[in-house]
Amino acid sequence: MEVSPFRGIYYNQRIVGDLARALCPPYDVINPEQQKLYYEGNSYNAIRLEFPAERLEPKGDRYQRAAITFQQWLKQGVLQLDSVSSFYLHDHRFEYSSEKRVRRGLIARVKLEPWGKGIYPHEETFSKAKSDRLQLMRACRANCSPLLCLYNGSERKIASILSEASRAKPMIETSVLSLSTGGGRDEGGEAHTLWAITEPEIKRELSQFLSSQPLYIADGHHRYETALNYQQERAKEQSLTGKEAFNYVMMELVDFSDPGLVVLPLHRLVRNIAPSVLRQLEDQLKSFFVLESAPFEAGGLDSSGLSTDSFLGILGLQPSPVVILKRRQDISLEDMMPGNRSQAYREFDVSILNHIILDKMLGLTSKENFVYTVDLKEAYQKIKDGEYQLAFLLNPPQPEMVKAVADAQDRMPSKSTYFYPKLPAGLIINPLD
């Protein structure tokens, strides 16, 4: 992979003021209520570029309105183009489980390559999301939010360079903002610090090392495939060199071993299960798992608190709040898993849940029967209120599992991972012209 610095576009804080209120999460975690809040919270919020709303914009195509806004902000100086190509060091500060954390990433421009040629996915994608992103990319000709990618920096060379870079004066530093970043989580707010790395020798070292590493998409599968499609469209233009900006996509690269890397499970809530099927479920589960009852703590059961030998928690199966499933040592699940998938896929908790419990035991294949949440309290409340019949509570997936499935050239089931917190849109924008 070719990893290089670029001239990013960023907000002029003299005009915008507190940059924290101009940022928003990526499009795929914003619900309509949050979208409206971001629109109303600040007239310069990046929501107008990242996720324009039909009903909140003036008449006309919402993608074109985003493009018009983008050009207006550039002309008015609300957005400004960096004077020199840079790598952008990003410290994302947040709170998780009452603990303050920092995830460190490097924002760079990465040359597009087909899957498997230095870049590896780990989840399935959907065509609807890609169509939406392609229309926006055509209109704005820019990446407003970076993809989150992981690399193996075991030599610690990159960490040392970035640590030295962080001693300089930052180009951007935001206040702490307590707006939810989607998924129902808001644990005390987030803040961002950004440094521009401009020294030629340091840029050369970073580019040389990172270009030799395989990259693993954590968040942004749809946007990467959209960028490939957009590249193919633009490749029909005349007199191309291969170095055009549309041959690249903006990524934030994070080390697998970064202490601020948090991966949450997406719990499944299910409805429309026939009563006769539901009555049989407990006995079917006992054929493959050991079932134990557990209380749902007043503060919410933290799935990281499940014992290491626990496979799954279920709400709604018994009168007791939570049924914990543990794998039986005398039973192999191997024969019930698809033979055409990798060993890493077949051993993954979500894969077993999908194929054995949801598909074979409950016969649920329609996506209309499911919702997903990272919030255990929300799952508990929806079961208590009778909105859904069952909630399946999963353990947090480990980053090593993401790498194992990707290395096997396989993909996890959709909605398998939730990297927390989400990278913001609007911190740095990558122009594609």
C-alpha positions in Angstrom: 0.0 0.0 0.0 1.2 3.5 -0.8 0.7 5.7 2.3 1.5 9.3 1.9 0.9 12.8 3.3 -1.6 15.2 1.7 -2.8 18.8 1.9 -5.9 18.5 4.1 -8.8 20.9 4.4 -9.7 21.9 7.9 -12.0 24.4 9.7 -10.9 28.0 10.4 -11.4 28.2 14.1 -11.4 32.0 14.0 -14.7 31.8 12.1 -16.2 28.5 13.5 -15.2 29.0 17.1 -15.3 25.9 19.2 -14.4 23.2 16.7 -16.0 20.5 18.9 -19.4 21.7 17.8 -18.6 21.7 14.1 -17.8 17.9 14.1 -20.2 15.0 13.8 -19.9 11.2 13.7 -19.7 9.3 10.4 -23.1 8.9 8.6 -23.7 5.3 9.5 -24.2 5.8 13.3 -26.4 8.9 13.0 -30.2 8.5 13.5 -32.7 11.1 12.3 -33.0 12.7 15.8 -29.2 13.1 16.1 -29.0 14.4 12.5 -31.5 17.2 13.4 -29.5 18.0 16.6 -26.3 18.4 14.7 -28.0 20.7 12.2 -29.4 22.9 14.9 -26.3 22.9 17.1 -24.0 24.8 14.8 -24.5 26.3 11.4 -21.1 25.1 10.3 -21.5 21.6 11.5 -20.0 19.0 9.1 -23.3 17.1 9.1 -24.1 19.3 6.1 -21.3 17.6 4.2 -21.2 14.1 5.7 -24.9 13.3 6.0 -27.1 16.0 4.4 -30.8 15.6 5.3 -33.5 15.9 2.7 -36.0 17.6 4.9 -33.6 19.9 6.6 -32.0 21.3 3.4 -33.5 23.9 0.9 -35.3 22.4 -2.1 -33.1 20.5 -4.5 -30.9 17.4 -4.5 -29.3 16.9 -1.0 -26.0 15.8 -2.5 -25.8 18.9 -4.6 -26.7 21.0 -1.6 -23.7 19.4 0.2 -21.4 20.3 -2.7 -22.7 23.9 -2.8 -22.1 24.3 0.9 -18.6 22.8 0.6 -17.6 25.3 -2.1 -19.2 28.2 -0.2 -17.3 27.4 2.9 -14.0 27.2 1.0 -14.7 30.6 -0.7 -15.7 32.2 2.6 -12.7 30.9 4.5 -14.7 28.7 6.8 -12.6 25.8 5.4 -9.0 26.3 4.4 -6.5 24.2 2.5 -3.3 23.3 4.2 -0.3 25.1 2.7 1.9 22.0 2.8 1.3 18.2 2.5 1.2 16.7 6.0 0.5 13.6 8.0 -2.0 14.5 10.7 -1.4 12.9 14.1 -4.8 12.6 15.9 -5.3 11.9 19.6 -8.9 11.0 20.3 -9.6 11.4 24.0 -12.7 9.8 25.5 -14.1 8.0 28.5 -15.0 4.3 28.6 -16.1 2.3 31.7 -15.4 5.4 33.8 -11.8 5.4 32.6 -10.2 8.1 30.6 -8.5 6.8 27.4 -6.7 8.1 24.4 -6.6 6.4 21.0 -3.8 7.6 18.8 -4.0 7.5 15.0 -2.2 8.9 12.0 -4.4 10.4 9.2 -2.9 9.8 5.8 -3.8 9.3 2.2 -3.7 5.7 1.0 -3.6 4.6 -2.6 -6.6 2.5 -3.5 -6.0 -1.2 -4.3 -8.4 -4.2 -4.7 -9.2 -6.2 -1.6 -6.4 -8.6 -0.7 -3.6 -6.5 -2.2 -2.3 -5.0 1.0 -5.8 -4.0 2.2 -8.1 -6.4 4.0 -11.8 -6.2 5.0 -13.4 -8.1 7.8 -17.2 -7.5 7.4 -19.8 -7.8 4.6 -21.2 -4.6 3.0 -24.6 -3.5 1.6 -25.2 -1.9 -1.8 -27.6 0.7 -0.5 -25.0 2.4 1.7 -22.5 2.3 -1.1 -24.9 4.0 -3.5 -25.5 6.8 -1.0 -21.8 7.4 -0.5 -21.1 7.3 -4.2 -23.6 10.0 -4.9 -22.1 12.2 -2.2 -18.6 11.6 -3.4 -19.5 12.5 -7.0 -21.1 15.8 -5.8 -18.5 17.0 -3.2 -15.4 15.3 -4.7 -13.9 14.9 -1.2 -13.7 12.6 1.8 -15.2 14.2 4.8 -14.5 11.4 7.3 -11.5 9.1 7.4 -11.7 5.3 7.4 -10.4 3.6 10.5 -7.7 1.1 9.6 -5.4 -1.0 11.8 -1.8 -2.0 11.3 0.8 -4.0 13.2 3.4 -1.7 14.7 5.1 -4.3 16.8 8.5 -2.8 16.2 7.3 0.3 18.1 9.2 2.5 15.6 6.0 4.4 14.5 4.9 4.9 18.1 8.3 6.5 18.9 8.0 8.9 16.0 4.4 9.9 16.9 5.3 10.4 20.5 8.0 12.8 19.5 5.6 14.6 17.1 3.1 15.1 19.9 5.5 17.3 21.8 5.0 20.1 19.3 2.3 22.7 19.4 -1.0 21.2 18.0 -2.7 22.7 15.0 -6.1 21.9 16.4 -7.3 21.2 20.0 -11.0 20.9 20.8 -12.9 21.2 24.0 -14.7 18.2 25.5 -18.2 17.7 24.0 -20.8 15.5 25.6 -22.8 14.8 22.5 -23.5 11.1 21.8 -21.6 9.6 19.0 -24.2 7.1 18.1 -25.0 3.6 19.3 -26.6 4.9 22.5 -23.3 5.7 24.3 -22.3 8.9 25.9 -19.8 8.4 28.7 -18.6 11.9 29.4 -17.7 13.4 26.1 -14.9 13.4 23.6 -12.0 15.7 22.6 -9.5 15.9 19.8 -5.9 17.1 19.4 -4.4 17.2 16.0 -0.7 17.8 14.9 0.5 18.4 11.4 3.7 16.4 10.7 5.5 18.4 7.9 9.2 17.6 8.3 10.3 15.9 5.1 12.5 13.2 6.7 9.9 12.2 9.2 7.2 12.1 6.5 9.5 9.8 4.4 10.1 7.5 7.4 6.4 7.2 8.2 5.5 6.6 4.5 8.2 4.0 4.1 7.2 2.0 7.2 3.5 2.2 6.8 3.6 1.4 3.0 5.2 -1.9 3.9 2.4 -3.0 6.3 -0.8 -4.8 5.5 -3.8 -2.6 6.5 -7.1 -3.9 8.0 -10.3 -2.0 7.6 -11.9 -1.5 11.0 -14.6 1.1 10.1 -15.3 2.2 6.6 -15.9 -0.9 4.4 -18.6 0.8 2.4 -16.6 4.0 1.9 -13.6 2.0 0.7 -15.6 0.1 -1.9 -17.3 3.4 -2.9 -13.9 5.0 -3.3 -12.9 2.1 -5.6 -16.1 2.6 -7.7 -15.5 6.4 -7.8 -11.9 5.8 -9.0 -13.2 3.6 -11.8 -15.5 6.4 -12.9 -12.8 9.1 -12.8 -10.3 6.8 -14.6 -12.2 7.4 -17.8 -10.9 11.0 -17.9 -8.1 11.9 -20.3 -4.3 12.4 -19.6 -4.1 10.6 -16.3 -0.9 9.9 -14.4 -2.1 7.6 -11.6 -1.2 10.2 -9.0 -4.6 12.0 -9.2 -6.2 12.5 -5.8 -9.2 10.3 -6.7 -6.8 7.3 -6.7 -6.5 7.7 -2.9 -8.7 7.6 0.1 -8.3 9.2 3.5 -7.6 6.8 6.4 -6.7 7.0 10.1 -4.2 4.3 10.9 -4.1 2.9 14.4 -1.8 0.3 15.8 -3.4 -3.0 16.8 -1.7 -2.7 20.2 -2.9 0.9 20.8 -4.2 1.0 24.5 -7.1 3.2 23.4 -8.4 0.8 20.9 -11.9 -0.3 22.1 -14.0 -2.8 20.2 -17.6 -3.3 21.4 -20.0 -6.1 20.5 -23.3 -5.3 18.7 -26.0 -7.2 20.7 -28.9 -8.6 18.7 -32.5 -8.0 19.6 -35.0 -10.3 18.0 -38.8 -10.4 17.5 -41.5 -12.2 15.4 -40.5 -15.6 16.8 -43.4 -18.0 16.8 -44.5 -19.0 20.3 -44.1 -22.7 19.5 -40.5 -22.1 18.3 -39.7 -20.0 21.4 -40.9 -22.7 23.7 -38.5 -25.3 22.2 -35.5 -23.0 22.2 -34.3 -23.7 25.7 -34.3 -27.4 25.3 -32.5 -27.0 21.9 -29.8 -24.8 23.5 -29.2 -27.4 26.2 -28.2 -29.9 23.5 -25.1 -27.7 22.7 -24.5 -25.4 25.7 -24.6 -25.3 29.5 -27.2 -22.8 30.7 -26.8 -20.8 33.9 -29.0 -18.0 35.3 -27.5 -14.7 36.4 -28.9 -11.4 37.7 -28.9 -8.2 35.6 -27.0 -5.8 37.7 -28.7 -2.5 38.6 -26.0 -0.6 36.8 -26.3 -2.8 33.7 -24.5 -6.1 33.0 -21.2 -5.3 31.4 -20.5 -8.0 28.8 -16.8 -7.7 29.5 -17.8 -9.0 32.9 -18.9 -12.4 31.4 -16.5 -15.1 32.4 -14.0 -16.1 29.9 -15.7 -19.5 29.3 -19.1 -17.8 28.6 -20.3 -17.8 25.0 -23.4 -15.7 25.2 -26.0 -14.0 27.4 -29.7 -14.1 26.6 -32.5 -11.8 27.9 -36.1 -13.0 27.7 -35.5 -16.7 27.6 -36.3 -17.3 31.3 -38.0 -15.2 34.0 -34.6 -14.7 35.5 -33.0 -11.7 33.8 -30.0 -13.3 32.1 -29.3 -16.8 30.9 -25.6 -17.4 30.4 -24.5 -19.9 27.7 -21.2 -21.8 28.1 -19.9 -24.3 25.5 -20.2 -28.0 26.3 -16.9 -29.8 26.1 -18.5 -33.0 25.0 -20.2 -31.4 21.9 -18.6 -30.1 18.7 -20.3 -27.4 16.8 -18.1 -27.8 13.8 -20.5 -29.9 11.7 -23.2 -27.3 12.0 -21.1 -24.5 10.7 -20.7 -23.8 6.9 -17.8 -25.8 5.5 -16.8 -23.1 3.0 -15.8 -20.6 5.6 -12.4 -20.2 7.4 -11.6 -21.8 10.7 -11.4 -18.3 12.3 -15.0 -17.5 11.0 -16.4 -20.8 12.3 -15.0 -20.2 15.8 -16.3 -16.6 16.0 -19.1 -16.1 18.5 -21.3 -14.1 16.1 -21.0 -16.7 13.4 -22.1 -19.5 15.8 -25.0 -17.3 17.0 -26.1 -16.6 13.4 -25.8 -20.0 11.9 -26.8 -22.3 14.8 -29.2 -20.3 17.0 -30.8 -17.6 14.8 -30.9 -19.6 11.6 -31.2 -23.3 12.5 -33.0 -23.1 15.8 -35.2 -20.0 15.3 -35.4 -19.9 11.5 -34.9 -16.2 11.4 -33.4 -15.0 8.2 -35.2 -11.6 7.5 -33.2 -8.6 8.7 -36.6 -7.0 9.6 -36.6 -9.2 12.7 -33.4 -7.7 14.1 -32.1 -4.6 15.6 -28.6 -4.0 17.0 -27.3 -2.1 20.0 -24.1 -1.7 21.9 -26.0 -0.5 24.9 -26.9 -3.3 27.3 -29.3 -1.1 29.3 -31.2 -0.4 26.1 -31.4 -4.1 25.3 -32.7 -4.9 28.8 -35.3 -2.1 28.6 -36.6 -3.2 25.2 -37.1 -6.8 26.4 -38.7 -5.6 29.6 -41.1 -3.4 27.6 -42.0 -6.3 25.3 -40.7 -4.6 22.1 -38.5 -7.6 21.4 -38.7 -11.2 22.6 -35.1 -12.0 23.0 -31.8 -10.1 23.3 -28.5 -12.0 22.6 -25.6 -10.4 24.5 -22.2 -10.9 23.0 -18.6 -10.7 24.3 -16.4 -7.9 22.9 -14.6 -9.2 19.8 -10.8 -9.0 20.1 -8.8 -7.1 17.5 -6.8 -10.2 17.0 -10.0 -12.0 15.8 -10.6 -9.2 13.2 -7.1 -9.8 11.9 -7.4 -13.6 11.9 -10.6 -13.5 9.8 -9.2 -10.9 7.4 -5.9 -12.9 7.0 -8.0 -15.9 6.1 -9.5 -13.8 3.3 -12.8 -14.2 4.9 -15.3 -11.8 6.3 -17.2 -11.7 9.6 -21.0 -11.5 9.6 -22.3 -7.9 9.2 -22.6 -5.9 12.4 -19.9 -8.0 14.2 -17.8 -5.1 15.6 -18.3 -1.6 16.9 -15.1 0.4 17.2 -15.6 3.0 19.9 -15.6 5.9 19.7 -16.3 6.7 16.0 -13.9 8.9 14.2 -15.4 12.4 13.6 -16.3 13.9 10.2 -14.9 17.3 9.5 -11.7 17.2 11.5 -9.7 16.8 8.3 -11.2 16.7 4.8 -9.4 15.1 1.8 -10.0 16.8 -1.5 -10.3 14.4 -4.5 -9.5 17.0 -7.2 
